[in-house]
Every structure is written in structure tokens, then in C-alpha cells.
Amino acid sequence: MRRVAEAGAHGVRLTDLVNATRLKQPTVSRLVGALMREGLIDQDSESRRFHLGVETFALGAIASARFGIHKLALDALMQLAAATEDSAFLSIPRDTLSICLHREEGAFPIRTQVLKAGDRYPLGVGAGSLAILAAMPDADVDRVIAKNAARVAEAFPTHSPNRLRQLVTETRQAGFAVNSGLIVPGSWGIGVAVIGTEGKPAGALSVAAIESRMGELRRREVAGLLQAAATELSVRLRELHSVSRKSDATRRRAG
């Protein structure tokens, strides 16, 4: 399902799923068939490509009650995209990975297409992902870097363990993360962590643009917008958590 989601609106072929998962074709066919019967995957009758099914939308709507950051962040993402005219993103951490939940397009005609909803990167790879990693305690940073070491060395050789630690230090000092074209040359990004309950990073807001739009002065301008949006989102997350806890306590007393 993740491989299908990563393909986005374009969809994915069965052979692509076989190559991506390194499973045998009969196994992939059997798994896809089971997911289709449950409505989690659909197949286009003309292109024969697979897409996420309608049931995933229903599950996502149910899950959003728990992961409320997406709904709360939509206004901020639209405002960031409008103010910067570049693409704005929301990412969340999952163990040692960062998952892009939302991409909001700006009006500037030249866009960087590196990140889209559903994409997963090792924490530290990309501006939002790096902002999340830098907001973690040092022990967690070391754990993440060690656990991701093999995958990062293979797919992102510019992000060595020493380089990642250096980027974490720079991010903490600056108050925002910078991806200076380390994933795709010419594609830059600025990211700021969103701090949730218990002081832990709940996600990150980021803006990506072509390098010519990310000079030092503009980087600081964009970072200021992101910091303000992230601070407001953090407050709203804490308020949501407080309301949820009070509701739970009321139900327990009533029960």
C-alpha cells in the first residue's frame, strides 16, 4: 500500500510493485488481490495501474481524529504557500522516518517536485525531516542515525553520520533547518519543527523552492514565516490535547 501511495495520482504497475518490494510476482498478485477485495487498492480499467482505494479515505478520516495535526495545519500551509508563492509541506515523524502528509502548491511557475504527500525519507534527509531530527534529544538523534545508517549510505550518500550531526547542530543554532540542494541539486528547502505535547516534535512545516529563490535574506524571511506558523500550530496542538484529555476524563466519570 505504501508503494501504491508513493506513486500518487499516476498509479503504479504490477511490475513496479514486484521490483519495489523484491517479492515474487505471484505473491504480489495475491497480496494486491486481497487488498482490492477490501477496497484498499483499486485498479484503473484502462491503464491497468493500481491506486489507493476508497476504503483508505475512510480509514484516513478515522485516523485524523488521533493525528489532528493535518487538519490543524491546513490553513497554515495555504497561508505559507500564498505568502512565499512556493510549495509548503507538512511532515510527521514515524520511528526513524519522516512522512510527508501534505503538499500545498504556491503560485510561482517554477516549482521543485522533490517531495509529495506519502513520501518517506530517513529523519535528517530534507528540510522538514531535519527539523524534526534536530528537535529530538541527543540520545534519540544518535539512535536514528545509527538505525538509518545503511539505508542512508546507499540512497543518500551526501548525508553521512558526521554530516547529519553537523546539520543537526546548525539547525539548532539557527532555529530552522536548511536543505541546500543535498537531495536534488538546485532544490532547496527550509524547515521548522512543530513541538507537540511533552515537548516532543509532532511534525514540521517546510517550504521548498529552486535555489535562485533561496538567497540568505529570503531564507531568513521564509524561516520567520515558518517559525510563526509552527509556534501557532504547537499551541493549537496542545489545546486540542487538553480538550481531548478533559473529554476522556468526563466520559470516565460518567461511566
Backbone hydrogen bonds, N-H to C=O, Kabsch-Sander energy under -0.5 kcal/mol:
donor,donor_aa,acceptor,acceptor_aa,energy
5,A,1,M,-2.6
6,E,2,R,-2.6
7,A,3,R,-0.9
7,A,4,V,-0.6
8,G,5,A,-1.5
10,H,7,A,-1.0
11,G,8,G,-1.2
12,V,50,F,-1.5
17,L,13,R,-1.8
18,V,14,L,-2.3
19,N,15,T,-2.3
20,A,16,D,-2.5
21,T,17,L,-2.3
22,R,18,V,-1.8
23,L,18,V,-0.6
28,V,24,K,-2.3
29,S,25,Q,-2.9
30,R,26,P,-2.1
31,L,27,T,-2.4
32,V,28,V,-3.0
33,G,29,S,-2.4
34,A,30,R,-2.0
35,L,31,L,-2.2
36,M,32,V,-2.4
37,R,33,G,-2.0
38,E,34,A,-1.1
39,G,36,M,-1.3
40,L,35,L,-2.3
41,I,35,L,-0.9
42,D,51,H,-3.0
44,D,49,R,-2.8
48,R,44,D,-1.7
50,F,12,V,-3.2
51,H,42,D,-2.8
53,G,40,L,-2.6
55,E,39,G,-2.0
56,T,39,G,-0.6
56,T,53,G,-1.1
57,F,53,G,-0.7
57,F,54,V,-0.6
58,A,54,V,-1.5
59,L,55,E,-2.4
60,G,56,T,-2.5
61,A,57,F,-2.3
62,I,58,A,-1.8
63,A,59,L,-2.7
64,S,60,G,-1.8
65,A,62,I,-1.1
66,R,63,A,-1.6
67,F,63,A,-2.5
68,G,66,R,-1.1
70,H,67,F,-1.2
72,L,68,G,-2.2
73,A,69,I,-1.8
74,L,70,H,-0.8
74,L,71,K,-0.8
77,L,73,A,-2.5
78,M,74,L,-2.3
79,Q,75,D,-2.4
80,L,76,A,-2.5
81,A,77,L,-2.4
82,A,78,M,-2.1
83,A,79,Q,-2.6
84,T,80,L,-2.5
85,E,81,A,-1.8
87,S,208,A,-1.2
88,A,104,E,-2.7
89,F,206,S,-2.7
90,L,102,H,-1.9
91,S,204,A,-2.3
92,I,99,I,-2.3
94,R,97,L,-2.8
97,L,94,R,-2.3
98,S,121,Y,-3.0
99,I,92,I,-3.0
100,C,119,D,-2.5
101,L,90,L,-2.8
101,L,99,I,-0.6
102,H,90,L,-1.4
104,E,88,A,-3.1
105,E,103,R,-0.5
107,A,81,A,-0.5
108,F,85,E,-2.4
111,R,109,P,-0.7
113,Q,111,R,-0.5
118,G,100,C,-3.5
119,D,116,K,-2.2
121,Y,98,S,-2.3
123,L,96,T,-2.5
125,V,122,P,-2.3
126,G,124,G,-0.8
130,L,126,G,-2.7
131,A,127,A,-2.3
132,I,128,G,-2.0
133,L,129,S,-2.1
134,A,130,L,-2.7
135,A,131,A,-1.1
135,A,132,I,-0.6
136,M,133,L,-1.6
141,V,137,P,-2.2
142,D,138,D,-2.5
143,R,139,A,-1.9
144,V,140,D,-2.7
145,I,141,V,-2.5
146,A,142,D,-2.2
147,K,143,R,-2.5
148,N,144,V,-2.3
149,A,145,I,-0.6
149,A,146,A,-0.7
152,V,148,N,-2.9
153,A,149,A,-2.4
154,E,150,A,-1.6
155,A,151,R,-2.6
156,F,152,V,-2.8
159,H,156,F,-2.4
160,S,158,T,-0.5
164,L,160,S,-2.9
165,R,161,P,-2.2
166,Q,162,N,-2.0
167,L,163,R,-2.5
168,V,164,L,-2.4
169,T,165,R,-2.1
170,E,166,Q,-2.5
171,T,167,L,-2.4
172,R,168,V,-2.3
173,Q,169,T,-2.2
174,A,170,E,-2.3
175,G,171,T,-2.5
176,F,171,T,-0.6
177,A,191,G,-3.2
179,N,189,G,-2.7
180,S,178,V,-0.8
181,G,179,N,-1.4
181,G,187,S,-0.7
187,S,184,V,-2.2
188,W,186,G,-0.7
188,W,209,A,-2.6
189,G,179,N,-1.7
190,I,207,V,-2.5
191,G,177,A,-2.1
192,V,205,L,-2.6
194,V,203,G,-3.0
195,I,193,A,-0.6
196,G,194,V,-0.5
196,G,200,K,-3.4
199,G,196,G,-1.1
200,K,197,T,-1.5
202,A,194,V,-3.1
203,G,194,V,-1.2
204,A,91,S,-2.2
205,L,192,V,-2.4
206,S,89,F,-1.8
207,V,190,I,-2.3
208,A,87,S,-2.2
209,A,188,W,-2.2
211,E,186,G,-2.0
213,R,210,I,-2.0
214,M,211,E,-2.3
219,R,215,G,-2.7
220,R,216,E,-2.0
221,E,217,L,-1.8
222,V,218,R,-3.1
223,A,219,R,-2.5
224,G,220,R,-2.0
225,L,221,E,-1.7
226,L,222,V,-2.4
227,Q,223,A,-2.8
228,A,224,G,-2.0
229,A,225,L,-2.2
230,A,226,L,-3.0
231,T,227,Q,-2.3
232,E,228,A,-2.0
233,L,229,A,-2.3
234,S,230,A,-2.4
235,V,231,T,-1.9
236,R,232,E,-2.1
237,L,233,L,-2.3
238,R,234,S,-2.1
239,E,235,V,-2.3
240,L,236,R,-2.5
241,H,237,L,-2.4
242,S,238,R,-2.3
243,V,239,E,-2.4
244,S,240,L,-2.4
245,R,241,H,-2.3
246,K,242,S,-2.1
247,S,243,V,-2.3
248,D,244,S,-2.3
249,A,245,R,-2.3
250,T,246,K,-2.3
251,R,247,S,-2.3
252,R,248,D,-2.2
253,R,249,A,-2.2
254,A,250,T,-2.3
255,G,251,R,-2.0
